[in-house]
Amino acid sequence: MIAVALLVALLYADSLSAWYFLDDFDYFFLPDPLGVIGSEFMKANPFNAKFWRPIQSTLLATQQAGVGLAVWPCHLLQLGFHAALAIATWWLARYLGANSVGALATALFCTVSQSAAQAVVGVDTLSQVGATALLTLAVAALCQSIKLHGVADLYQSRHYWAAVGLFAAALLMKETAFCGFLLFAVVLVGVAPRGAGKHTALAWGIARRLLPFMVVFVLYALWRERIVESTPLSLGERYRFVLGLNTVGNTAMLFGSVISPISPQRLLGWWHAGQHVHLAAATMLTAILWGIVLTGLRRVRRPILISLLASAVAATLPMVLLHRVTEVYAYNLIPPIAVFFGLATGAIVRKAGPELAGRGGVAMLAITALIVVNAVSASDTTRQMVRNGQLSKQLYLDVAAALKRTPDNCTLTVVDPGGDDAWEYSVILRRPSTILRLVLETADRLERDRGVRVTLFMSPSGLTNTGCPVYHFRNGRLALSR
C-alpha cells in the first residue's frame, strides 16, 4: 500500500500546480466562496446548474476560501483517491483468485494507466476520481461482506452497510455513480459463493440485499430532481442521449482509451498530422502486447471473466449513450480492466513458474512494456495539462489586473480575431480562444461591485470609442490597444 502511494506521488508530483482549465471554471467560486460551502447540498451550483455535485462544490469552495488561487489541496485529494482506487483493485484481484504477482500487476496498471492522467490532474474531475474510488471501495466492501457472511446474512455485516454508505457518497460526488447499482447486482449474482441456497431463494435474497442500494438511489434521484434546474437530456447537442452507432463508437473509444498505452491526445495529434505510420505502429504494438497478456485469461474461471466483463459494461453507463464523449470518462473503466490485466498476469506467472523462461519470459516483457509505456504517456499528459493550466492562470491574472485598472461603471473590451473554435474530441487539445472565453466569463464577476464588466468581440470592426479600455488577445496574452 505504501508502495502504491509513493508511485502515485512520484508519477503525478507535477500535478499539484495544474490550475483551472475549461470546465474547471464551473467550480471557480471566487470572489465569494464562503457562500457556497455546504449550501449546495440544498441548492444547485450557481455557475453550473446542469449537474449536482455537492461534495465537490463544498471541497473546492473550502479550498478557495482557505488558499485562494492555489490548487494543491484539491490535487492532494485527487492523488489520495487514485491511490485508494489502486489499493481497492489490488484487493478485488486477490478476492477473485489472483496470486500476489497478479494483484500487484492490477494495482500497478491502475496506478500508471495513461487513461487516468486527465482525470487525476484535472480540478473539476475531482468528482470523477472520487466517485470511481468510492464506488470501487463499495464493491470491495460488498465482496468482503459476502466472503465473511454469505448472501443470507449480509444485513449483519458492517462491511455491507459500509458499502451502502460509500455508494451514497459516490452519488453525491458524481451522478454517474448510479451505475454502481448495476455493479452490486453483478457482484451478488456472479461473484456470490456457491452453496448459498436454491435458485429461487438466492434470487429473493439478492433482491432483498439490493433494496438498501435502491432506496439510496431513489432518495438521491428525488432530491436531485428537486434541486437541479435542468437534466442532461436538455443540455444541448453534446449531452443528448442517442441510441445508435454513436453508442458503438463511444464504447470503442472508452475501451480503447484504457487499453491503449499511448494517450488519446497524442494519437489524435498523429491523425491530424497525417502520421498514419505512427498510428499503425501504435495499434499493432497495443494489439501484440495485449494479445500476449490476455493469453493468461485462459486459465481464469469463466464465471469470473463474465462478471468482470459485465462490470466493465456497467461502468460505461450512461456515458456510452451520449451523443459524444471524451477520454476523461474512461476513468470509470480502469478498475475492471486493471483486474483483467492482473488476473492474466498472475495466471501467466503461475504457469511459467519462477524461472519465467520461454513464453513466460516473453509474456512478462509484454506486461512490463505495457506498464512502462503507460507511465510515460501518463507523465506526458500530466505535463501537457500543467502547461494548459499555466496558460489559463496567466490569462486570468491578466484579465483580473486589467479589470482593476478599468474605471468604475465601464466595460472592458477584449478583441479576439481568432475566436472561432470547433469542439475537439480531446478535452486537452483546445484552442486558446476557448480558454479565453471561459476566463472572461469567470472574471466578469470580479469587479461587479464597481459596475465593471468585460465583453468579447471577434473583430475590431464595429467597436465604438466609449473611453473604456480595449485589449487584443495575442499569443495567449492580453495586450492593451494603442
C-alpha positions in Angstrom: 0.0 0.0 0.0 2.8 2.4 0.9 4.5 1.5 -2.5 1.3 2.3 -4.4 1.0 5.7 -2.6 4.7 6.5 -3.3 4.2 5.6 -7.0 1.2 7.8 -7.3 3.0 10.7 -5.7 6.1 10.2 -8.0 4.1 9.9 -11.2 1.8 12.9 -10.5 4.1 15.2 -8.5 3.8 17.9 -11.1 0.0 17.9 -11.0 0.0 19.9 -7.7 0.3 23.1 -9.8 -2.2 22.2 -12.5 -4.6 25.1 -12.5 -8.2 25.5 -13.5 -8.9 24.8 -17.2 -12.1 24.6 -19.3 -14.9 23.0 -17.2 -13.0 23.6 -14.0 -14.2 27.2 -14.1 -17.7 25.9 -13.3 -16.4 25.4 -9.8 -14.5 28.6 -9.5 -16.4 30.5 -6.8 -14.1 33.5 -6.1 -14.5 36.2 -5.1 -17.1 34.8 -2.6 -16.5 31.1 -2.0 -17.8 31.2 1.6 -21.4 31.5 0.5 -21.0 28.1 -1.3 -19.6 26.0 1.4 -22.2 23.4 2.4 -25.1 25.3 0.7 -25.0 23.1 -2.4 -26.5 20.2 -0.6 -29.6 22.3 -0.6 -29.3 24.1 -3.9 -27.6 23.9 -7.3 -24.2 25.3 -8.3 -24.8 29.0 -9.3 -22.3 28.7 -12.1 -23.3 25.2 -13.3 -26.9 24.2 -12.6 -26.6 21.3 -15.1 -25.2 18.9 -12.6 -25.5 18.5 -8.8 -22.2 17.5 -7.2 -22.4 18.9 -3.7 -19.3 17.2 -2.2 -17.0 18.5 -5.0 -18.6 22.0 -4.8 -18.1 22.1 -1.0 -14.5 20.9 -1.2 -13.4 23.3 -3.9 -15.2 26.3 -2.3 -13.4 25.4 1.0 -10.1 25.3 -0.9 -10.7 28.7 -2.5 -11.7 30.2 0.9 -8.6 28.9 2.5 -5.8 29.2 -0.1 -7.3 31.4 -2.8 -6.0 30.6 -6.3 -3.8 27.7 -5.1 -4.9 24.2 -6.2 -2.6 21.9 -4.3 -5.3 20.8 -1.7 -7.6 19.5 -4.4 -4.8 17.7 -6.2 -3.6 16.0 -3.0 -7.1 14.8 -2.5 -7.2 13.5 -6.1 -3.9 11.6 -5.5 -5.4 10.1 -2.3 -8.5 8.9 -4.2 -6.4 7.5 -7.0 -4.2 5.6 -4.6 -7.3 4.3 -2.8 -8.6 3.1 -6.1 -5.4 1.2 -6.9 -5.5 -0.5 -3.4 -9.1 -1.4 -3.8 -8.4 -3.0 -7.2 -5.5 -4.9 -5.6 -7.9 -6.3 -3.0 -10.5 -7.2 -5.6 -7.9 -9.1 -7.7 -6.9 -11.1 -4.6 -10.6 -11.8 -3.8 -11.1 -13.1 -7.4 -8.2 -15.5 -7.0 -5.1 -13.6 -8.3 -1.8 -14.5 -6.8 0.4 -11.8 -5.2 2.1 -11.0 -8.6 -1.3 -10.7 -10.3 -2.6 -8.4 -7.6 0.5 -6.3 -7.8 0.1 -6.0 -11.6 -3.5 -5.0 -11.0 -2.5 -2.1 -8.7 0.4 -1.1 -11.0 -1.8 -0.9 -14.1 -4.5 1.1 -12.2 -1.8 3.5 -10.9 0.1 4.2 -14.1 -2.7 3.8 -16.7 -2.4 6.8 -19.1 -6.2 7.0 -19.3 -6.2 8.1 -15.6 -4.0 11.1 -16.1 -6.6 13.5 -17.3 -9.0 12.7 -14.5 -6.3 12.7 -11.8 -4.7 16.0 -12.9 -7.9 18.0 -13.5 -9.8 20.1 -11.0 -13.4 19.6 -11.9 -12.6 15.9 -12.4 -12.2 15.5 -8.6 -15.8 14.2 -8.9 -14.8 11.6 -11.5 -11.9 10.3 -9.5 -13.7 10.5 -6.1 -16.9 8.8 -7.3 -14.9 5.9 -9.0 -12.8 5.3 -6.0 -15.7 5.4 -3.6 -17.7 3.1 -5.8 -14.8 0.6 -6.1 -14.4 0.7 -2.4 -18.1 0.0 -2.0 -17.8 -3.1 -4.4 -14.8 -4.3 -2.3 -16.8 -3.9 0.9 -19.7 -5.8 -0.5 -17.4 -8.6 -1.7 -15.9 -8.7 1.8 -19.3 -9.0 3.4 -20.2 -11.9 1.1 -16.9 -13.5 1.9 -17.4 -13.3 5.6 -21.2 -13.8 5.9 -22.5 -15.2 2.7 -25.5 -13.8 0.9 -28.1 -14.8 3.6 -26.6 -12.8 6.5 -25.4 -9.6 4.8 -27.6 -7.4 6.9 -25.5 -8.4 9.9 -22.3 -7.3 8.2 -20.8 -3.9 8.9 -19.0 -4.2 5.5 -22.3 -4.4 3.8 -23.6 -1.2 5.4 -20.2 0.5 4.7 -20.9 -0.4 1.0 -24.3 1.3 1.2 -22.7 4.4 2.7 -19.9 4.5 0.2 -22.5 4.3 -2.6 -24.4 7.3 -1.2 -21.1 9.3 -1.0 -20.2 8.3 -4.6 -23.6 9.5 -5.8 -23.2 12.9 -4.1 -19.7 13.1 -5.7 -20.9 12.5 -9.2 -24.2 11.4 -10.8 -22.6 8.7 -13.0 -22.1 6.6 -9.8 -25.6 5.3 -10.3 -24.0 2.6 -12.4 -22.9 1.2 -9.0 -26.3 -0.3 -8.6 -25.6 -2.5 -11.6 -22.2 -3.3 -10.3 -23.7 -4.5 -7.0 -26.1 -6.7 -8.9 -23.3 -8.2 -10.9 -21.4 -9.0 -7.6 -24.4 -10.6 -5.9 -25.3 -12.6 -9.0 -22.0 -13.6 -10.4 -19.5 -13.5 -7.6 -21.5 -14.8 -4.7 -20.1 -18.1 -3.5 -21.8 -21.3 -4.4 -24.0 -23.2 -1.9 -25.9 -20.0 -0.8 -29.2 -21.8 -1.4 -31.6 -22.8 -4.1 -32.1 -20.6 -7.1 -35.4 -19.1 -6.0 -34.2 -18.4 -2.5 -30.9 -17.0 -3.8 -32.7 -14.7 -6.2 -35.0 -13.4 -3.5 -32.0 -12.9 -1.2 -30.2 -10.9 -3.9 -33.2 -8.7 -4.4 -33.5 -8.0 -0.7 -29.8 -7.2 -0.5 -30.1 -4.8 -3.3 -33.0 -3.0 -1.7 -30.9 -0.6 0.5 -28.9 0.4 -2.5 -32.1 1.1 -4.4 -33.5 3.1 -1.6 -30.3 5.3 -1.5 -30.5 5.8 -5.3 -34.2 6.7 -5.3 -33.8 9.2 -2.4 -30.8 10.7 -4.3 -32.7 10.9 -7.6 -35.8 12.6 -5.9 -33.6 15.2 -4.1 -31.5 15.8 -7.2 -34.7 16.4 -9.2 -35.9 18.9 -6.7 -32.6 20.9 -6.8 -31.2 20.7 -10.3 -32.6 23.2 -12.8 -32.0 21.0 -15.9 -31.1 17.5 -16.7 -28.6 16.1 -19.2 -31.5 15.4 -21.6 -31.8 19.2 -22.1 -28.2 20.3 -22.2 -27.8 20.6 -25.9 -26.1 18.6 -28.6 -23.1 17.4 -26.6 -25.2 15.8 -23.8 -28.0 14.5 -25.9 -28.8 10.8 -25.4 -28.9 8.8 -28.6 -29.1 5.0 -29.0 -27.4 4.2 -32.3 -24.0 4.0 -34.0 -22.7 6.6 -31.5 -23.1 4.0 -28.8 -20.8 1.6 -30.6 -18.3 4.4 -31.3 -18.4 5.6 -27.7 -17.9 2.1 -26.4 -14.9 1.5 -28.7 -13.4 4.9 -27.7 -13.8 4.3 -23.9 -12.4 0.8 -24.0 -9.7 1.9 -26.5 -8.6 4.7 -24.2 -8.0 2.4 -21.3 -6.4 -0.4 -23.4 -4.0 1.8 -25.4 -0.8 2.6 -23.6 -0.4 5.8 -25.7 -2.5 8.8 -24.8 -5.5 9.6 -27.0 -4.4 13.2 -27.5 -1.0 12.0 -28.9 -2.9 9.6 -31.2 -5.2 12.4 -32.3 -2.1 14.6 -33.0 -0.7 11.9 -35.2 -4.0 11.7 -37.0 -4.3 15.4 -37.7 -0.6 15.5 -38.8 -1.2 12.6 -41.2 1.3 10.4 -39.4 -0.5 7.2 -40.2 2.6 5.1 -39.9 2.9 6.1 -36.2 -0.8 5.3 -35.7 -0.5 1.9 -37.4 2.6 1.1 -35.3 0.9 2.1 -32.1 -2.1 0.0 -32.9 0.0 -3.0 -33.7 2.1 -2.6 -30.6 -1.1 -2.4 -28.4 -2.7 -5.4 -30.1 0.5 -7.6 -29.8 1.1 -6.7 -26.1 -2.5 -7.2 -25.0 -2.7 -10.3 -27.1 0.2 -11.8 -25.2 -1.2 -10.7 -21.9 -4.7 -12.0 -22.5 -3.4 -15.5 -23.2 -3.2 -15.8 -19.4 -7.0 -15.4 -19.1 -7.4 -19.0 -20.5 -6.6 -20.2 -17.0 -9.1 -18.0 -15.3 -12.6 -19.4 -14.4 -15.2 -18.3 -16.9 -17.8 -17.0 -14.4 -15.2 -14.6 -13.1 -14.5 -13.3 -16.6 -18.2 -12.9 -17.4 -18.7 -11.0 -14.2 -15.8 -8.7 -14.9 -17.0 -8.0 -18.5 -20.5 -7.3 -17.2 -18.9 -4.9 -14.6 -16.9 -3.2 -17.4 -20.1 -2.7 -19.5 -22.0 -1.4 -16.4 -19.2 1.1 -15.7 -19.6 2.8 -19.1 -23.3 3.7 -18.4 -24.8 6.2 -19.1 -21.8 7.7 -20.9 -21.9 5.4 -24.0 -25.4 6.7 -24.7 -24.3 10.4 -25.0 -24.1 11.9 -28.5 -20.4 12.3 -28.0 -17.9 11.6 -25.1 -14.3 12.4 -24.3 -11.5 10.4 -22.9 -12.0 11.6 -19.4 -14.9 9.2 -18.9 -12.6 6.2 -19.5 -11.6 6.5 -15.8 -14.7 4.5 -14.8 -13.3 1.6 -16.8 -9.9 1.4 -15.2 -10.9 -0.9 -12.2 -12.3 -3.8 -14.2 -9.7 -3.6 -17.0 -6.9 -3.5 -14.3 -8.3 -6.6 -12.7 -8.4 -8.4 -16.1 -4.8 -7.4 -16.5 -3.8 -8.7 -13.1 -5.6 -12.0 -13.4 -3.9 -12.6 -16.7 -0.5 -11.7 -15.3 -1.0 -13.9 -12.3 -2.0 -16.9 -14.5 1.0 -16.4 -16.7 3.4 -16.4 -13.8 1.7 -19.4 -12.1 2.0 -21.4 -15.3 5.6 -20.3 -16.2 7.0 -20.9 -12.7 9.7 -19.0 -11.0 12.2 -19.3 -13.9 9.9 -17.4 -16.3 11.7 -19.0 -19.3 10.4 -19.2 -22.8 6.9 -18.0 -23.4 6.6 -16.9 -19.8 9.5 -14.6 -20.2 8.1 -13.1 -23.3 4.8 -12.5 -21.6 6.4 -10.7 -18.7 8.3 -8.5 -21.1 5.0 -7.5 -22.7 3.4 -6.9 -19.3 6.4 -4.7 -18.3 6.2 -2.8 -21.6 2.6 -2.0 -21.1 3.2 -0.7 -17.6 6.2 1.4 -18.6 4.7 2.9 -21.8 1.5 3.7 -19.8 3.6 5.5 -17.2 5.5 7.5 -19.8 2.2 8.5 -21.5 0.7 9.5 -18.2 3.6 11.8 -17.4 3.3 13.3 -20.9 -0.4 14.0 -20.4 0.3 15.5 -16.9 2.9 17.9 -18.3 0.5 19.0 -21.1 -2.3 19.7 -18.6 0.1 21.6 -16.3 1.0 23.8 -19.3 -2.6 24.3 -20.1 -3.2 25.4 -16.5 -0.3 27.8 -16.7 -1.7 29.5 -19.8 -5.1 29.6 -18.2 -3.8 31.1 -14.9 -1.7 33.7 -16.6 -4.6 34.8 -18.7 -6.9 35.0 -15.7 -4.3 37.2 -13.9 -4.0 39.4 -16.9 -7.8 39.9 -17.1 -8.1 40.4 -13.3 -5.4 43.1 -13.4 -7.0 44.8 -16.5 -10.3 44.9 -14.7 -8.8 46.5 -11.6 -7.4 49.2 -13.9 -10.7 49.8 -15.6 -12.6 52.9 -14.4 -15.9 52.5 -12.5 -19.1 51.7 -14.5 -17.0 50.9 -17.6 -16.9 47.8 -19.8 -13.5 46.3 -20.7 -13.5 45.0 -24.3 -11.3 42.1 -25.4 -10.9 41.5 -29.2 -10.0 38.0 -30.4 -9.9 37.8 -34.2 -9.3 34.0 -34.0 -12.3 33.4 -31.9 -13.9 30.6 -34.0 -13.4 27.4 -32.1 -14.6 24.0 -33.1 -15.3 21.4 -30.4 -12.5 18.9 -30.4 -12.6 15.2 -29.4 -9.9 15.7 -26.7 -10.6 17.9 -23.7 -6.9 18.8 -23.6 -6.5 19.8 -27.2 -8.4 23.1 -27.2 -7.6 26.3 -28.9 -6.6 29.3 -26.8 -9.8 31.1 -27.8 -11.8 28.6 -25.8 -9.7 29.2 -22.7 -10.1 33.0 -23.2 -13.9 32.8 -23.4 -14.2 30.8 -20.2 -11.7 33.0 -18.3 -13.6 36.1 -19.3 -16.9 34.5 -18.2 -15.3 33.8 -14.8 -13.5 37.1 -14.4 -16.6 39.1 -15.3 -17.9 38.9 -11.7 -14.7 40.1 -10.0 -15.4 43.9 -10.2 -19.2 44.0 -10.5 -19.5 45.9 -7.3 -17.8 48.9 -9.2 -20.0 48.4 -12.2 -17.1 47.0 -14.2 -17.8 44.3 -16.8 -15.9 42.6 -19.6 -17.1 41.7 -23.1 -15.6 39.8 -26.0 -15.5 40.8 -29.7 -14.5 38.6 -32.5 -13.4 41.6 -34.7 -12.3 45.2 -34.1 -14.8 46.4 -36.7 -17.9 47.8 -35.2 -16.2 48.9 -32.0 -17.2 52.4 -30.8 -15.0 54.7 -28.8 -16.6 54.7 -25.3 -13.5 55.8 -23.5 -13.2 52.3 -21.9 -10.1 50.2 -22.4 -9.8 47.8 -25.3 -7.4 44.8 -25.3 -6.3 42.4 -28.0 -5.7 38.7 -27.4 -2.4 37.7 -28.9 -0.3 34.6 -28.3 -2.2 33.7 -25.2 -1.8 37.1 -23.5 -3.7 40.4 -23.4 -2.2 43.5 -25.0 -3.7 47.0 -24.5 -4.7 48.5 -27.8 -2.9 51.8 -28.7 
